[in-house]
């Protein structure tokens, strides 16, 4: 079984801060890490490889330094690493990102299963996985908490719901987005680290994937972030006293005053 895992390098959430002048994220001095949900996607792919055989390829769209995260994935069990990197990809929203990744995947050839984390912690849109499946015209299941079986070219999974779970079966090729409850990511082994140290990621540019430049990056994005800001902290508050009926009356007066 050929498995592809989509990985994103993101800024460490605990170090994220905004530039007060530009209202954009300041990345200077901020450590980059593998998107936590993607670590669970990687672990699930490696477990499936160990159980059913096959190979695991990791792919990421990003700047050259994203190769560090891809090689980290190799150290944890992936077999190959692909970096989709070009200045033309800069500023891409989820629409342009899914187009770019889909073109790269078509260039690489077919995969039986694509696994993504449910969302990235820097954007939190949860759109790339489903959007990529739509671009590739393959079935997908989101919020997967468990893979029950792979048999006769079909995969059976449990999809997390608010009040339990659904068991879903579909014919591969297909795509899954997984939640953190699915597994516990492993720590890289010494053997894996040595393998990663010797490996270089395959780099694909816009021309390599034969992409339409009008569909890439900021130019190909259908949405743009106009402003990003930290919410202002307001310490204003008031305490309501008296009986419950008196407090309710005072609250109603305050609410009516806001209308």
Long-range contacts (C-beta under 8 A, 24 or more apart in sequence): 1-48, 1-49, 1-52, 1-53, 1-54, 1-112, 1-113, 1-150, 1-172, 2-54, 2-55, 2-57, 2-110, 2-111, 2-112, 2-113, 3-45, 3-48, 3-49, 3-54, 3-55, 3-56, 3-57, 3-111, 3-112, 3-113, 3-114, 3-115, 4-56, 4-57, 4-58, 4-59, 4-105, 4-108, 4-111, 4-113, 4-114, 4-115, 5-38, 5-41, 5-42, 5-45, 5-56, 5-57, 5-58, 5-59, 5-73, 5-78, 5-114, 5-115, 5-116, 6-38, 6-41, 6-58, 6-59, 6-60, 6-101, 6-114, 6-115, 6-116, 6-117, 6-128, 6-129, 6-132, 7-34, 7-35, 7-38, 7-41, 7-42, 7-58, 7-59, 7-60, 7-69, 7-70, 7-73, 8-34, 8-35, 8-38, 8-60, 8-61, 8-62, 8-69, 8-117, 8-120, 8-122, 9-33, 9-34, 9-35, 9-60, 9-62, 9-65, 9-66, 9-68, 9-69, 10-34, 10-35, 10-120, 10-121, 10-122, 11-122, 13-121, 13-122, 16-122, 18-228, 18-229, 18-230, 23-227, 23-228, 23-229, 24-228, 25-122, 25-228, 32-65, 32-66, 32-68, 32-69, 33-69, 34-69, 34-72, 34-73, 35-117, 35-120, 35-121, 35-122, 36-117, 36-121, 36-180, 37-117, 37-118, 37-119, 37-120, 37-121, 37-178, 37-179, 37-180, 38-116, 38-117, 38-120, 39-117, 39-185, 40-117, 40-178, 40-179, 40-180, 40-182, 40-183, 40-185, 41-115, 41-116, 41-117, 41-176, 41-177, 41-178, 42-73, 42-76, 42-77, 42-78, 42-115, 42-185, 43-76, 43-77, 43-182, 43-183, 43-184, 43-185, 43-186, 44-115, 44-147, 44-176, 44-178, 44-182, 44-183, 45-77, 45-78, 45-113, 45-115, 46-76, 46-77, 46-78, 46-186, 47-183, 48-113, 48-147, 48-150, 49-77, 52-150, 54-112, 55-79, 55-80, 56-80, 57-81, 57-82, 57-108, 57-111, 58-82, 59-83, 59-84, 59-101, 59-104, 59-105, 59-108, 60-84, 61-85, 61-89, 61-92, 61-97, 61-100, 61-101, 61-104, 67-200, 67-201, 70-201, 71-196, 71-197, 71-199, 71-201, 72-188, 72-196, 74-192, 74-195, 74-196, 74-199, 75-188, 75-189, 75-192, 75-193, 75-195, 75-196, 76-185, 76-186, 76-187, 76-188, 76-192, 77-186, 77-192, 80-202, 81-199, 81-201, 81-202, 82-108, 82-201, 82-202, 82-203, 82-204, 83-201, 83-202, 83-203, 83-204, 84-203, 84-204, 84-209, 85-203, 85-204, 85-205, 86-205, 86-206, 86-216, 88-206, 88-211, 88-213, 88-216, 88-217, 89-206, 89-216, 89-217, 90-217, 90-218, 91-217, 91-218, 91-221, 92-216, 92-217, 92-218, 92-220, 92-221, 93-221, 93-222, 93-223, 93-224, 94-123, 94-125, 94-127, 94-128, 94-131, 94-223, 95-131, 95-220, 95-221, 95-222, 95-223, 96-215, 96-216, 96-217, 96-218, 96-220, 96-221, 96-222, 97-128, 97-131, 98-127, 98-128, 98-131, 98-132, 98-134, 98-135, 99-135, 99-211, 99-215, 99-216, 99-220, 100-209, 100-211, 100-215, 100-216, 101-128, 101-132, 101-135, 102-132, 102-135, 102-136, 103-209, 103-210, 103-211, 104-204, 104-209, 105-132, 105-136, 106-136, 106-209, 107-204, 107-208, 107-209, 107-210, 110-173, 111-173, 112-172, 112-173, 113-155, 113-172, 113-173, 113-174, 113-175, 113-176, 114-138, 114-173, 114-174, 114-175, 114-176, 115-175, 115-176, 115-177, 115-178, 116-175, 116-176, 116-177, 116-178, 117-177, 117-178, 118-142, 118-143, 118-177, 118-178, 118-179, 119-177, 126-177, 129-175, 129-176, 129-177, 130-175, 130-177, 132-175, 133-174, 133-175, 136-173, 136-175, 138-173, 138-174, 138-175, 139-170, 139-171, 139-174, 139-175, 140-174, 140-175, 140-176, 140-177, 141-168, 141-170, 141-174, 141-175, 141-176, 141-177, 142-176, 142-177, 143-177, 143-178, 143-179, 144-176, 144-177, 144-178, 144-179, 144-182, 145-178, 145-179, 145-181, 145-182, 146-182, 147-176, 147-182
